[in-house]
Amino acid sequence: MQLYSGFQSIILVVLGVVALGCEVFSFVDALRHPEAAYVAASKRTRTFWLVLLGVALAVGFVTVFNPLNIFGLLAFVGSAVYLADVRPALRQVRGLGGRSHNGW
């Protein structure tokens, strides 16, 4: 039983570190885009996303050893929304990304 508990603790720490990595990446990425890109992409302001992702980063740091509590999950969801919705729109507006526009 103790082996199972130790394995479970390792899995939780790995999940917490991965979530923290996503939160760090999304915060740094949000810093890289200018305010005009957020407006052109019809997303919330840069300040809004920086505050939201900064809070998510702080909460993720505090909950790195227990990422499955409600605060850790909310922090990860905020980061995931940025990465899944806002970041692709910002990259498209700024002309970044490796996809060609010839249909392939």
The first five atom37 places (N, CA, C, CB, O) and aatype in JSON, in Angstrom:
{
  "aatype": [12, 5, 10, 18, 15, 7, 13, 5, 15, 9, 9, 10, 19, 19, 10, 7, 19, 19, 0, 10, 7, 4, 6, 19, 13, 15, 13, 19, 3, 0, 10, 1, 8, 14, 6, 0, 0, 18, 19, 0, 0, 15, 11, 1, 16, 1, 16, 13, 17, 10, 19, 10, 10, 7, 19, 0, 10, 0, 19, 7, 13, 19, 16, 19, 13, 2, 14, 10, 2, 9, 13, 7, 10, 10, 0, 13, 19, 7, 15, 0, 19, 18, 10, 0, 3, 19, 1, 14, 0, 10, 1, 5, 19, 1, 7, 10, 7, 7, 1, 15, 8, 2, 7, 17],
  "atom_mask": [
    [1, 1, 1, 1, 1],
    [1, 1, 1, 1, 1],
    [1, 1, 1, 1, 1],
    [1, 1, 1, 1, 1],
    [1, 1, 1, 1, 1],
    [1, 1, 1, 0, 1],
    [1, 1, 1, 1, 1],
    [1, 1, 1, 1, 1],
    [1, 1, 1, 1, 1],
    [1, 1, 1, 1, 1],
    [1, 1, 1, 1, 1],
    [1, 1, 1, 1, 1],
    [1, 1, 1, 1, 1],
    [1, 1, 1, 1, 1],
    [1, 1, 1, 1, 1],
    [1, 1, 1, 0, 1],
    [1, 1, 1, 1, 1],
    [1, 1, 1, 1, 1],
    [1, 1, 1, 1, 1],
    [1, 1, 1, 1, 1],
    [1, 1, 1, 0, 1],
    [1, 1, 1, 1, 1],
    [1, 1, 1, 1, 1],
    [1, 1, 1, 1, 1],
    [1, 1, 1, 1, 1],
    [1, 1, 1, 1, 1],
    [1, 1, 1, 1, 1],
    [1, 1, 1, 1, 1],
    [1, 1, 1, 1, 1],
    [1, 1, 1, 1, 1],
    [1, 1, 1, 1, 1],
    [1, 1, 1, 1, 1],
    [1, 1, 1, 1, 1],
    [1, 1, 1, 1, 1],
    [1, 1, 1, 1, 1],
    [1, 1, 1, 1, 1],
    [1, 1, 1, 1, 1],
    [1, 1, 1, 1, 1],
    [1, 1, 1, 1, 1],
    [1, 1, 1, 1, 1],
    [1, 1, 1, 1, 1],
    [1, 1, 1, 1, 1],
    [1, 1, 1, 1, 1],
    [1, 1, 1, 1, 1],
    [1, 1, 1, 1, 1],
    [1, 1, 1, 1, 1],
    [1, 1, 1, 1, 1],
    [1, 1, 1, 1, 1],
    [1, 1, 1, 1, 1],
    [1, 1, 1, 1, 1],
    [1, 1, 1, 1, 1],
    [1, 1, 1, 1, 1],
    [1, 1, 1, 1, 1],
    [1, 1, 1, 0, 1],
    [1, 1, 1, 1, 1],
    [1, 1, 1, 1, 1],
    [1, 1, 1, 1, 1],
    [1, 1, 1, 1, 1],
    [1, 1, 1, 1, 1],
    [1, 1, 1, 0, 1],
    [1, 1, 1, 1, 1],
    [1, 1, 1, 1, 1],
    [1, 1, 1, 1, 1],
    [1, 1, 1, 1, 1],
    [1, 1, 1, 1, 1],
    [1, 1, 1, 1, 1],
    [1, 1, 1, 1, 1],
    [1, 1, 1, 1, 1],
    [1, 1, 1, 1, 1],
    [1, 1, 1, 1, 1],
    [1, 1, 1, 1, 1],
    [1, 1, 1, 0, 1],
    [1, 1, 1, 1, 1],
    [1, 1, 1, 1, 1],
    [1, 1, 1, 1, 1],
    [1, 1, 1, 1, 1],
    [1, 1, 1, 1, 1],
    [1, 1, 1, 0, 1],
    [1, 1, 1, 1, 1],
    [1, 1, 1, 1, 1],
    [1, 1, 1, 1, 1],
    [1, 1, 1, 1, 1],
    [1, 1, 1, 1, 1],
    [1, 1, 1, 1, 1],
    [1, 1, 1, 1, 1],
    [1, 1, 1, 1, 1],
    [1, 1, 1, 1, 1],
    [1, 1, 1, 1, 1],
    [1, 1, 1, 1, 1],
    [1, 1, 1, 1, 1],
    [1, 1, 1, 1, 1],
    [1, 1, 1, 1, 1],
    [1, 1, 1, 1, 1],
    [1, 1, 1, 1, 1],
    [1, 1, 1, 0, 1],
    [1, 1, 1, 1, 1],
    [1, 1, 1, 0, 1],
    [1, 1, 1, 0, 1],
    [1, 1, 1, 1, 1],
    [1, 1, 1, 1, 1],
    [1, 1, 1, 1, 1],
    [1, 1, 1, 1, 1],
    [1, 1, 1, 0, 1],
    [1, 1, 1, 1, 1]
  ],
  "atom_positions": [
    [[0.82, -1.2, 0.0], [0.0, 0.0, 0.0], [0.86, 1.25, 0.0], [-0.93, 0.0, 1.2], [0.51, 2.26, -0.61]],
    [[2.0, 1.18, 0.69], [2.88, 2.33, 0.73], [3.5, 2.61, -0.63], [3.98, 2.11, 1.77], [3.73, 3.76, -0.98]],
    [[3.76, 1.56, -1.4], [4.29, 1.72, -2.75], [3.3, 2.46, -3.63], [4.63, 0.37, -3.37], [3.68, 3.34, -4.4]],
    [[2.02, 2.12, -3.51], [0.96, 2.79, -4.26], [0.87, 4.26, -3.89], [-0.39, 2.1, -4.01], [0.71, 5.12, -4.76]],
    [[0.98, 4.55, -2.62], [0.91, 5.93, -2.15], [2.09, 6.75, -2.67], [0.88, 5.98, -0.62], [1.92, 7.9, -3.06]],
    [[3.27, 6.16, -2.67], [4.44, 6.85, -3.2], [4.32, 7.1, -4.69], [0.0, 0.0, 0.0], [4.69, 8.17, -5.17]],
    [[3.8, 6.12, -5.43], [3.6, 6.27, -6.87], [2.57, 7.37, -7.16], [3.15, 4.94, -7.5], [2.75, 8.17, -8.07]],
    [[1.51, 7.39, -6.37], [0.48, 8.41, -6.53], [1.05, 9.8, -6.26], [-0.7, 8.12, -5.6], [0.7, 10.75, -6.96]],
    [[1.89, 9.94, -5.27], [2.5, 11.23, -4.97], [3.4, 11.7, -6.1], [3.29, 11.14, -3.66], [3.42, 12.88, -6.44]],
    [[4.14, 10.77, -6.69], [5.01, 11.12, -7.82], [4.17, 11.59, -9.0], [5.88, 9.92, -8.23], [4.52, 12.58, -9.65]],
    [[3.09, 10.91, -9.29], [2.21, 11.3, -10.39], [1.62, 12.69, -10.15], [1.07, 10.26, -10.57], [1.55, 13.5, -11.08]],
    [[1.22, 12.97, -8.93], [0.67, 14.29, -8.62], [1.71, 15.4, -8.81], [0.14, 14.32, -7.19], [1.38, 16.46, -9.33]],
    [[2.93, 15.16, -8.4], [3.99, 16.15, -8.58], [4.28, 16.35, -10.06], [5.28, 15.72, -7.84], [4.46, 17.48, -10.5]],
    [[4.31, 15.27, -10.83], [4.53, 15.4, -12.28], [3.41, 16.21, -12.92], [4.63, 14.0, -12.94], [3.68, 17.08, -13.74]],
    [[2.17, 15.93, -12.55], [1.05, 16.71, -13.07], [1.17, 18.19, -12.68], [-0.29, 16.14, -12.56], [0.9, 19.07, -13.49]],
    [[1.57, 18.44, -11.45], [1.74, 19.82, -10.99], [2.84, 20.54, -11.74], [0.0, 0.0, 0.0], [2.69, 21.72, -12.08]],
    [[3.94, 19.86, -12.02], [5.05, 20.48, -12.75], [4.64, 20.75, -14.2], [6.31, 19.58, -12.71], [4.98, 21.79, -14.76]],
    [[3.92, 19.81, -14.81], [3.46, 20.02, -16.19], [2.48, 21.19, -16.25], [2.78, 18.74, -16.75], [2.58, 22.03, -17.15]],
    [[1.57, 21.27, -15.31], [0.62, 22.38, -15.27], [1.36, 23.7, -15.06], [-0.42, 22.16, -14.14], [1.04, 24.7, -15.7]],
    [[2.33, 23.72, -14.17], [3.11, 24.93, -13.93], [3.89, 25.32, -15.19], [4.09, 24.73, -12.75], [4.0, 26.51, -15.5]],
    [[4.41, 24.35, -15.9], [5.09, 24.64, -17.16], [4.17, 25.28, -18.18], [0.0, 0.0, 0.0], [4.58, 26.21, -18.87]],
    [[2.94, 24.79, -18.28], [1.96, 25.4, -19.19], [1.64, 26.83, -18.77], [0.67, 24.55, -19.23], [1.48, 27.71, -19.61]],
    [[1.53, 27.05, -17.48], [1.21, 28.39, -16.99], [2.36, 29.36, -17.22], [0.87, 28.33, -15.5], [2.13, 30.52, -17.57]],
    [[3.58, 28.91, -17.03], [4.75, 29.75, -17.31], [4.81, 30.08, -18.8], [6.06, 29.06, -16.85], [5.0, 31.24, -19.17]],
    [[4.65, 29.06, -19.64], [4.72, 29.26, -21.09], [3.65, 30.25, -21.56], [4.56, 27.93, -21.82], [3.94, 31.14, -22.35]],
    [[2.42, 30.09, -21.08], [1.35, 30.98, -21.52], [1.57, 32.41, -21.05], [0.0, 30.47, -21.02], [1.27, 33.35, -21.78]],
    [[2.1, 32.59, -19.84], [2.37, 33.95, -19.34], [3.47, 34.61, -20.16], [2.77, 33.91, -17.85], [3.34, 35.77, -20.55]],
    [[4.55, 33.89, -20.43], [5.65, 34.45, -21.22], [5.19, 34.74, -22.64], [6.85, 33.49, -21.24], [5.57, 35.76, -23.21]],
    [[4.38, 33.86, -23.21], [3.87, 34.09, -24.56], [2.96, 35.32, -24.6], [3.11, 32.86, -25.05], [3.01, 36.08, -25.56]],
    [[2.15, 35.51, -23.57], [1.28, 36.68, -23.53], [2.09, 37.97, -23.44], [0.31, 36.59, -22.34], [1.67, 39.0, -23.95]],
    [[3.24, 37.92, -22.81], [4.11, 39.1, -22.73], [4.69, 39.47, -24.1], [5.25, 38.84, -21.75], [4.96, 40.64, -24.35]],
    [[4.87, 38.48, -24.97], [5.54, 38.7, -26.24], [4.67, 39.43, -27.27], [5.98, 37.4, -26.8], [5.21, 40.02, -28.21]],
    [[3.37, 39.39, -27.12], [2.47, 39.98, -28.12], [2.08, 41.4, -27.72], [1.21, 39.1, -28.3], [1.78, 41.65, -26.56]],
    [[2.08, 42.33, -28.68], [1.7, 43.71, -28.37], [0.19, 43.85, -28.18], [2.17, 44.65, -29.47], [-0.59, 43.0, -28.59]],
    [[-0.19, 44.93, -27.55], [-1.61, 45.21, -27.28], [-2.43, 45.24, -28.56], [-1.76, 46.55, -26.54], [-3.56, 44.77, -28.58]],
    [[-1.86, 45.78, -29.62], [-2.59, 45.9, -30.89], [-2.99, 44.54, -31.45], [-1.75, 46.65, -31.91], [-4.02, 44.42, -32.11]],
    [[-2.18, 43.52, -31.19], [-2.51, 42.18, -31.69], [-3.76, 41.63, -31.0], [-1.33, 41.22, -31.46], [-4.57, 40.96, -31.64]],
    [[-3.92, 41.91, -29.72], [-5.11, 41.46, -29.0], [-6.36, 42.14, -29.56], [-4.98, 41.75, -27.5], [-7.4, 41.5, -29.72]],
    [[-6.25, 43.43, -29.85], [-7.39, 44.17, -30.41], [-7.71, 43.65, -31.81], [-7.08, 45.68, -30.46], [-8.88, 43.44, -32.13]],
    [[-6.69, 43.44, -32.63], [-6.89, 42.96, -34.0], [-7.49, 41.55, -34.01], [-5.57, 42.98, -34.77], [-8.22, 41.2, -34.94]],
    [[-7.18, 40.74, -33.02], [-7.7, 39.38, -32.94], [-9.07, 39.32, -32.27], [-6.72, 38.49, -32.18], [-9.64, 38.24, -32.12]],
    [[-9.6, 40.46, -31.86], [-10.89, 40.56, -31.18], [-10.93, 39.74, -29.89], [-12.02, 40.11, -32.1], [-11.9, 39.04, -29.61]],
    [[-9.85, 39.83, -29.13], [-9.74, 39.15, -27.83], [-9.72, 40.21, -26.73], [-8.47, 38.25, -27.77], [-9.64, 41.4, -27.01]],
    [[-9.8, 39.75, -25.49], [-9.69, 40.68, -24.37], [-8.34, 41.37, -24.41], [-9.88, 39.94, -23.02], [-7.46, 40.97, -25.17]],
    [[-8.18, 42.39, -23.6], [-6.96, 43.2, -23.64], [-5.75, 42.42, -23.14], [-7.14, 44.46, -22.82], [-5.87, 41.4, -22.46]],
    [[-4.59, 42.93, -23.48], [-3.33, 42.32, -23.04], [-3.23, 42.35, -21.52], [-2.12, 43.04, -23.67], [-2.79, 41.39, -20.9]],
    [[-3.64, 43.47, -20.93], [-3.61, 43.6, -19.47], [-4.48, 42.53, -18.81], [-4.07, 45.0, -19.04], [-4.07, 41.92, -17.82]],
    [[-5.67, 42.32, -19.35], [-6.56, 41.29, -18.81], [-5.88, 39.93, -18.79], [-7.86, 41.22, -19.62], [-5.89, 39.23, -17.78]],
    [[-5.28, 39.55, -19.93], [-4.65, 38.24, -20.02], [-3.41, 38.15, -19.16], [-4.3, 37.93, -21.44], [-3.14, 37.09, -18.58]],
    [[-2.65, 39.22, -19.05], [-1.47, 39.18, -18.19], [-1.84, 39.04, -16.72], [-0.62, 40.43, -18.4], [-1.18, 38.31, -15.98]],
    [[-2.88, 39.73, -16.31], [-3.34, 39.6, -14.92], [-3.87, 38.19, -14.67], [-4.43, 40.65, -14.59], [-3.51, 37.56, -13.68]],
    [[-4.71, 37.71, -15.57], [-5.29, 36.38, -15.4], [-4.2, 35.31, -15.38], [-6.3, 36.09, -16.51], [-4.21, 34.42, -14.53]],
    [[-3.27, 35.4, -16.32], [-2.22, 34.39, -16.39], [-1.2, 34.55, -15.27], [-1.51, 34.47, -17.74], [-0.6, 33.57, -14.83]],
    [[-1.0, 35.77, -14.8], [-0.12, 35.98, -13.65], [-0.69, 35.37, -12.38], [0.0, 0.0, 0.0], [0.04, 34.76, -11.6]],
    [[-1.98, 35.54, -12.18], [-2.64, 34.92, -11.03], [-2.61, 33.4, -11.18], [-4.11, 35.42, -10.89], [-2.35, 32.68, -10.21]],
    [[-2.86, 32.91, -12.39], [-2.8, 31.46, -12.63], [-1.41, 30.92, -12.35], [-3.2, 31.15, -14.08], [-1.26, 29.83, -11.79]],
    [[-0.39, 31.68, -12.73], [0.98, 31.26, -12.48], [1.28, 31.2, -10.98], [1.97, 32.21, -13.17], [1.9, 30.26, -10.51]],
    [[0.84, 32.21, -10.25], [1.06, 32.23, -8.8], [0.33, 31.07, -8.12], [0.59, 33.58, -8.21], [0.88, 30.41, -7.25]],
    [[-0.92, 30.84, -8.52], [-1.69, 29.74, -7.94], [-1.07, 28.41, -8.33], [-3.17, 29.8, -8.4], [-1.0, 27.49, -7.5]],
    [[-0.62, 28.29, -9.57], [0.03, 27.05, -10.0], [1.3, 26.77, -9.23], [0.0, 0.0, 0.0], [1.6, 25.62, -8.93]],
    [[2.04, 27.81, -8.91], [3.26, 27.63, -8.11], [2.93, 27.15, -6.7], [4.04, 28.94, -8.05], [3.63, 26.3, -6.15]],
    [[1.88, 27.7, -6.12], [1.49, 27.33, -4.76], [0.92, 25.9, -4.72], [0.45, 28.32, -4.21], [1.11, 25.18, -3.74]],
    [[0.23, 25.5, -5.79], [-0.44, 24.2, -5.8], [0.33, 23.14, -6.58], [-1.83, 24.33, -6.37], [-0.26, 22.15, -7.02]],
    [[1.64, 23.33, -6.77], [2.41, 22.4, -7.59], [2.43, 20.98, -6.99], [3.83, 22.91, -7.76], [2.55, 20.01, -7.74]],
    [[2.31, 20.84, -5.69], [2.32, 19.52, -5.06], [0.92, 18.93, -4.92], [2.97, 19.59, -3.71], [0.78, 17.76, -4.57]],
    [[-0.11, 19.71, -5.19], [-1.48, 19.23, -5.16], [-2.28, 19.92, -6.27], [-2.14, 19.48, -3.77], [-3.13, 20.76, -5.97]],
    [[-2.01, 19.59, -7.54], [-2.63, 20.32, -8.64], [-4.09, 19.99, -8.88], [-1.87, 20.06, -9.9], [-4.75, 20.66, -9.67]],
    [[-4.62, 18.98, -8.21], [-5.99, 18.58, -8.47], [-7.0, 19.23, -7.54], [-6.09, 17.1, -8.37], [-8.17, 18.82, -7.53]],
    [[-6.58, 20.23, -6.76], [-7.58, 20.96, -5.99], [-8.24, 21.99, -6.9], [-6.95, 21.64, -4.73], [-7.77, 22.2, -8.02]],
    [[-9.29, 22.62, -6.45], [-10.08, 23.5, -7.31], [-9.27, 24.69, -7.81], [-11.31, 24.0, -6.55], [-9.44, 25.11, -8.96]],
    [[-8.39, 25.23, -7.0], [-7.6, 26.39, -7.42], [-6.56, 26.01, -8.46], [-6.92, 27.03, -6.22], [-6.34, 26.74, -9.42]],
    [[-5.92, 24.87, -8.27], [-4.96, 24.4, -9.26], [-5.61, 24.11, -10.59], [0.0, 0.0, 0.0], [-5.05, 24.41, -11.65]],
    [[-6.8, 23.51, -10.55], [-7.53, 23.23, -11.79], [-7.96, 24.51, -12.5], [-8.75, 22.37, -11.5], [-7.85, 24.61, -13.72]],
    [[-8.43, 25.49, -11.74], [-8.84, 26.76, -12.35], [-7.65, 27.49, -12.96], [-9.51, 27.66, -11.31], [-7.78, 28.11, -14.02]],
    [[-6.51, 27.43, -12.31], [-5.3, 28.06, -12.86], [-4.92, 27.4, -14.18], [-4.13, 27.96, -11.86], [-4.58, 28.09, -15.15]],
    [[-4.97, 26.08, -14.22], [-4.64, 25.38, -15.45], [-5.66, 25.67, -16.55], [-4.54, 23.89, -15.2], [-5.28, 25.81, -17.71]],
    [[-6.93, 25.74, -16.21], [-7.97, 26.03, -17.2], [-7.76, 27.42, -17.81], [-9.37, 25.94, -16.57], [-7.91, 27.59, -19.01]],
    [[-7.4, 28.41, -16.99], [-7.13, 29.75, -17.52], [-5.98, 29.72, -18.51], [0.0, 0.0, 0.0], [-6.05, 30.36, -19.57]],
    [[-4.94, 29.0, -18.18], [-3.8, 28.87, -19.08], [-4.18, 28.11, -20.34], [-2.64, 28.16, -18.37], [-3.76, 28.48, -21.43]],
    [[-4.97, 27.06, -20.2], [-5.38, 26.26, -21.35], [-6.26, 27.06, -22.31], [-6.12, 25.0, -20.88], [-6.16, 26.9, -23.52]],
    [[-7.13, 27.9, -21.77], [-7.97, 28.74, -22.63], [-7.1, 29.69, -23.45], [-9.0, 29.54, -21.79], [-7.34, 29.87, -24.64]],
    [[-6.11, 30.28, -22.81], [-5.2, 31.15, -23.54], [-4.48, 30.38, -24.65], [-4.17, 31.79, -22.58], [-4.43, 30.84, -25.79]],
    [[-3.95, 29.21, -24.31], [-3.18, 28.44, -25.29], [-4.04, 27.9, -26.43], [-2.47, 27.3, -24.6], [-3.56, 27.79, -27.56]],
    [[-5.29, 27.56, -26.15], [-6.14, 26.96, -27.17], [-6.9, 27.97, -28.01], [-7.11, 26.03, -26.52], [-7.23, 27.69, -29.16]],
    [[-7.19, 29.15, -27.46], [-8.03, 30.11, -28.17], [-7.3, 31.4, -28.51], [-9.24, 30.43, -27.34], [-7.3, 31.83, -29.67]],
    [[-6.69, 32.02, -27.54], [-6.11, 33.35, -27.74], [-4.79, 33.27, -28.5], [-5.9, 34.04, -26.39], [-4.59, 34.03, -29.45]],
    [[-3.91, 32.39, -28.11], [-2.6, 32.3, -28.75], [-2.69, 32.03, -30.25], [-1.78, 31.21, -28.09], [-2.01, 32.71, -31.02]],
    [[-3.5, 31.06, -30.71], [-3.6, 30.87, -32.16], [-4.13, 32.1, -32.9], [-4.49, 29.68, -32.47], [-3.68, 32.4, -34.0]],
    [[-5.08, 32.8, -32.29], [-5.61, 34.01, -32.93], [-4.55, 35.09, -33.01], [-6.84, 34.52, -32.16], [-4.44, 35.78, -34.02]],
    [[-3.76, 35.25, -31.95], [-2.69, 36.25, -31.96], [-1.63, 35.9, -33.0], [-2.05, 36.37, -30.58], [-1.13, 36.78, -33.7]],
    [[-1.28, 34.63, -33.09], [-0.28, 34.21, -34.07], [-0.78, 34.42, -35.49], [0.11, 32.75, -33.85], [0.0, 34.79, -36.38]],
    [[-2.05, 34.19, -35.71], [-2.61, 34.38, -37.05], [-2.62, 35.86, -37.43], [-4.03, 33.82, -37.13], [-2.28, 36.21, -38.56]],
    [[-2.99, 36.71, -36.5], [-3.03, 38.15, -36.76], [-1.63, 38.68, -37.04], [-3.64, 38.89, -35.56], [-1.45, 39.53, -37.92]],
    [[-0.65, 38.18, -36.32], [0.73, 38.66, -36.48], [1.47, 37.97, -37.62], [1.49, 38.48, -35.2], [2.6, 38.33, -37.93]],
    [[0.84, 36.97, -38.24], [1.47, 36.28, -39.35], [2.56, 35.32, -38.92], [0.0, 0.0, 0.0], [3.47, 35.03, -39.69]],
    [[2.47, 34.82, -37.71], [3.46, 33.87, -37.19], [2.95, 32.46, -37.41], [3.74, 34.13, -35.7], [1.76, 32.25, -37.64]],
    [[3.82, 31.52, -37.35], [3.43, 30.12, -37.5], [3.95, 29.56, -38.8], [0.0, 0.0, 0.0], [4.23, 30.31, -39.74]],
    [[4.09, 28.27, -38.86], [4.7, 27.63, -40.0], [3.73, 27.08, -41.02], [0.0, 0.0, 0.0], [4.17, 26.44, -41.97]],
    [[2.47, 27.3, -40.88], [1.5, 26.73, -41.82], [1.44, 27.55, -43.09], [0.11, 26.64, -41.18], [1.39, 28.78, -43.05]],
    [[1.45, 26.87, -44.2], [1.32, 27.58, -45.46], [-0.16, 27.79, -45.76], [2.02, 26.8, -46.62], [-1.02, 27.08, -45.23]],
    [[-0.45, 28.74, -46.59], [-1.84, 29.08, -46.89], [-2.25, 28.6, -48.28], [-2.05, 30.59, -46.79], [-3.16, 29.17, -48.88]],
    [[-1.59, 27.56, -48.8], [-1.92, 27.07, -50.12], [-2.85, 25.85, -50.07], [-0.67, 26.72, -50.85], [-3.04, 25.19, -51.09]],
    [[-3.41, 25.56, -48.93], [-4.39, 24.48, -48.83], [-3.79, 23.15, -48.37], [0.0, 0.0, 0.0], [-4.55, 22.2, -48.16]],
    [[-2.52, 23.05, -48.21], [-1.89, 21.79, -47.78], [-1.69, 21.81, -46.32], [-0.57, 21.55, -48.47], [-1.18, 20.84, -45.75]]
  ]
}
